[in-house]
Amino acid sequence: MPLVRGTEFLQAARKGGYAVGAFNTNNLEWTQAILKGAEEAQAPVLIQTSMGAAKYMGGYQVCYDIVKDLIDSMKITVPVALHLDHGAYEDALECIEIGYTSVMFDGSHLPFEENIEKAKDVVAKAHAKGVSVECEVGTIGGEEDGIVGRGELAPIDECVKMAAIGIDFLACGIGNIHGVYPENWAGLDFDHLKAITDAVGSDLPLVLHGGSGIPVEQVKRAISLGISKVNVNTECQQVFAAATRKYIEAGKDLEGKGFDPRKLLKPGTDAVTELVKERIEWFGTTGKAK
């Protein structure tokens, strides 16, 4: 199946009361792991590259080629969108030209008027090529590619104005953060999420950034209130590192040709696949590819 844009399956998720997992990739192995997990779960999926990860992988063209070619070689049958996560204006435009099927323009750190003007331009250029667009208001807590947010609640009026320009899905701050959640985290603000949903309408899919580490009960409640896309990255990093550490500490890398990268990276890759399947189950997307 060729790459698809995220609009249709996120709208289906919004209407169906479930969410689609958006998993960040960092290399070839992670891309394989995500695709394998989605295929085994028979779930639609978004594979995301942050600006930093794309640079690490060799550029957006390399990321596009890896995902597209693996879909073919792995005979993936579920819908897959390739999404730019937290993209600057220039990066979003570059990804649209390269062939990404979905982009996020994150202008949340800019003055709102500048954010919305650039968002309008991204939407126009993306939609001309059949690419879906995510935009953000109200910064997400933590740090992503040098952009630091404190977890502010997204202003309702800004959500309404951003929704009105024709974006396909909206990322809005509801107390969520990137990275590891601190012990004193207050949790998601469901009253604010409901207020956003009521204000922008029931047709616009909302995005939960910082999906790693949020208790399953809160995730499911957020989905019931309009979240249709959940981003997961940190937890993939954690399980990959833990499985790799276990392999090395057990001395497996010293047994035979255990140092072979295909063996060294396999436990971590398998761990990412299992996490992807578990989160897809959390989000209610298992079997929704049909």
C-alpha positions in Angstrom: 0.0 0.0 0.0 1.4 3.5 -0.9 1.8 6.2 1.7 -1.4 8.0 2.5 -2.2 11.3 4.1 -3.5 11.2 7.7 -6.8 13.1 7.2 -9.1 10.3 6.4 -8.1 7.8 9.0 -7.9 10.5 11.7 -11.4 11.7 10.8 -12.5 8.1 11.0 -10.9 7.8 14.4 -12.6 11.0 15.6 -16.0 9.7 14.6 -15.3 6.2 15.9 -14.1 7.2 19.3 -10.5 5.9 19.0 -7.1 7.3 18.2 -4.3 6.6 15.8 -0.8 6.1 17.1 1.9 8.4 15.8 5.3 6.9 16.6 8.6 8.8 16.1 11.3 6.9 14.2 15.0 7.5 14.6 16.6 5.0 12.3 16.0 2.0 10.0 15.4 -0.4 12.8 12.8 1.7 14.5 11.0 2.2 11.2 10.8 -1.5 10.7 9.6 -2.0 14.3 6.8 0.5 13.9 5.7 -0.9 10.6 5.8 -4.5 11.9 3.8 -3.5 15.0 1.1 -1.7 13.0 0.9 -4.6 10.5 0.5 -7.2 13.2 -2.1 -5.1 14.9 -3.8 -4.3 11.6 -4.0 -0.7 12.5 -3.4 2.5 10.6 -0.3 4.4 11.8 1.6 7.6 11.5 5.4 7.4 11.4 6.9 10.7 12.5 10.3 12.3 12.1 11.2 15.2 14.2 13.6 17.8 12.6 16.4 16.5 14.8 15.8 12.8 14.0 15.6 13.6 10.3 19.0 15.4 10.4 20.4 12.4 12.3 19.0 10.0 9.7 20.6 11.9 6.8 17.8 14.3 5.8 14.1 14.3 4.9 14.7 12.6 1.6 16.4 9.7 3.3 13.5 9.4 5.8 11.0 9.4 3.0 12.9 6.8 1.0 13.3 4.5 4.0 9.6 4.5 4.9 8.4 4.2 1.3 10.8 1.4 0.4 10.1 -0.6 3.7 6.4 -0.4 3.0 7.0 -2.1 -0.3 9.7 -4.6 0.8 7.8 -5.6 4.0 4.5 -5.9 2.1 2.7 -3.6 4.5 -1.0 -3.6 3.9 -2.2 -1.1 6.6 -2.5 2.7 5.9 0.7 4.5 6.8 1.2 8.3 6.8 4.7 9.8 6.9 4.4 12.9 9.2 6.8 15.7 10.1 6.6 16.3 13.8 7.1 19.8 15.2 8.3 21.2 12.0 9.5 24.8 11.5 8.0 26.7 8.5 10.8 26.0 6.1 11.0 22.3 7.1 7.3 21.8 6.6 7.5 23.2 3.1 10.5 21.0 2.3 8.7 17.9 3.4 5.7 18.8 1.3 7.9 18.9 -1.7 9.8 15.7 -0.9 6.7 13.6 -0.6 5.7 13.5 3.1 2.0 12.9 3.3 1.4 14.8 6.5 3.2 17.7 8.1 3.1 19.6 11.4 3.9 23.3 11.3 4.7 24.2 14.8 4.5 28.0 15.2 3.3 27.9 18.8 6.4 29.7 20.0 5.7 32.6 17.7 3.4 35.5 18.2 -0.1 34.1 17.4 -0.7 36.3 14.4 2.6 35.2 12.8 1.8 31.6 13.7 -1.6 31.7 12.0 -0.3 33.5 8.9 2.5 31.0 8.3 0.0 28.2 9.1 -2.3 29.5 6.3 0.5 29.4 3.8 1.5 25.8 4.8 -2.1 24.7 4.6 -2.4 26.2 1.1 0.8 24.6 -0.2 0.1 21.3 1.5 -3.5 20.9 0.4 -2.5 21.7 -3.2 -0.4 18.5 -3.1 -2.9 16.4 -1.1 -0.8 16.6 2.2 -2.5 16.9 5.6 -1.5 19.6 8.1 -1.3 19.7 11.8 -0.8 23.0 13.7 -0.4 23.8 17.3 -1.5 26.5 19.7 -0.6 26.5 23.4 3.0 25.2 23.8 3.5 21.6 24.9 5.6 21.2 28.1 9.2 20.0 27.9 11.6 20.4 25.0 11.4 19.3 21.4 14.2 20.3 19.0 15.2 23.2 21.1 11.7 24.6 21.5 10.8 24.7 25.3 7.3 24.8 26.6 5.9 25.0 30.1 2.7 23.0 29.4 0.4 26.0 29.1 -3.3 25.4 28.4 -4.1 26.3 24.8 -6.2 29.5 24.6 -9.7 28.6 23.4 -10.0 31.6 21.1 -6.7 30.7 19.4 -7.9 27.1 18.9 -11.0 28.4 17.2 -9.1 30.7 14.9 -6.5 28.1 14.0 -9.2 25.5 13.3 -11.0 28.0 11.0 -8.1 28.2 8.5 -8.7 24.6 7.3 -6.1 22.6 9.2 -6.6 18.8 9.3 -5.8 18.3 13.0 -5.0 20.5 15.9 -2.4 20.1 18.6 -3.4 21.9 21.7 -1.9 22.1 25.2 -4.0 20.5 27.9 -1.2 20.1 30.5 0.7 17.5 28.6 4.5 17.6 28.3 7.3 16.0 26.2 9.7 13.6 27.8 9.4 11.9 31.2 6.6 13.1 33.3 7.7 14.4 36.8 6.2 12.8 39.9 4.4 16.0 40.7 2.6 16.2 37.3 -0.9 17.4 37.8 -2.4 15.2 35.0 -4.3 16.2 31.9 -6.9 19.0 32.2 -10.0 17.3 30.9 -12.3 20.2 31.5 -10.1 22.3 29.2 -10.0 19.6 26.6 -13.8 19.4 26.6 -13.9 23.2 26.3 -11.6 23.0 23.2 -13.7 20.2 21.7 -16.9 22.1 22.2 -15.4 25.3 20.7 -13.8 23.8 17.6 -16.6 21.3 16.9 -16.8 17.5 16.8 -15.3 17.0 13.3 -11.8 18.3 14.0 -9.3 15.6 15.2 -7.3 16.8 18.2 -3.7 15.7 18.9 -2.2 14.6 22.2 1.5 15.3 22.3 3.7 13.8 25.0 1.8 10.6 24.9 4.6 8.7 26.7 4.0 8.1 30.4 0.4 9.2 30.6 -1.6 6.5 32.5 -3.9 4.5 30.2 -7.0 5.7 32.0 -6.2 9.3 31.2 -5.3 8.4 27.6 -8.7 6.7 27.1 -10.6 9.5 28.7 -8.8 12.0 26.5 -9.7 10.0 23.4 -13.4 10.0 24.5 -13.2 13.8 24.6 -11.8 14.3 21.1 -8.2 13.2 21.0 -7.7 11.3 17.7 -3.9 11.2 17.4 -1.5 10.2 20.2 2.2 10.9 19.8 4.7 8.3 21.3 8.4 8.7 21.3 10.0 8.7 24.8 8.6 5.3 25.7 10.0 3.8 22.5 13.4 5.2 23.5 13.1 3.8 27.0 12.2 0.2 26.0 14.8 0.2 23.2 17.5 1.3 25.7 16.4 -1.1 28.4 16.4 -4.1 26.1 19.8 -3.2 24.6 21.2 -2.7 28.1 19.9 -6.1 29.2 21.5 -7.8 26.2 24.9 -6.2 26.8 24.8 -6.7 30.6 24.0 -10.4 30.1 27.2 -10.6 28.0 25.3 -11.6 24.9 27.5 -9.3 22.8 30.5 -11.4 23.8 29.0 -14.8 22.8 29.9 -15.9 19.3 29.1 -13.0 17.0 26.8 -11.4 19.4 28.5 -8.1 18.6 27.0 -8.2 15.1 24.7 -5.1 15.0 21.9 -7.2 13.6 22.0 -9.2 16.8 22.9 -6.3 19.1 20.0 -4.1 17.9 17.4 -6.9 17.7 16.2 -6.9 21.3 15.6 -3.2 21.3 13.9 -3.3 17.9 11.6 -6.1 19.1 10.8 -4.1 22.2 9.7 -1.2 20.1 7.4 -3.4 18.1 5.8 -4.8 21.2 5.3 -1.3 22.7 3.7 -0.1 19.4 1.2 -3.0 19.5 0.4 -2.3 23.2 -0.2 1.4 22.6 -2.3 0.7 19.5 -4.5 -1.5 21.8 -4.7 1.3 24.3 -5.8 3.7 21.6 -8.5 1.3 20.4 -7.0 1.0 16.9 -6.4 -2.7 16.7 -8.1 -4.1 13.6 -9.1 -0.7 12.4 -7.1 -0.9 9.2 -9.9 -2.6 7.4 
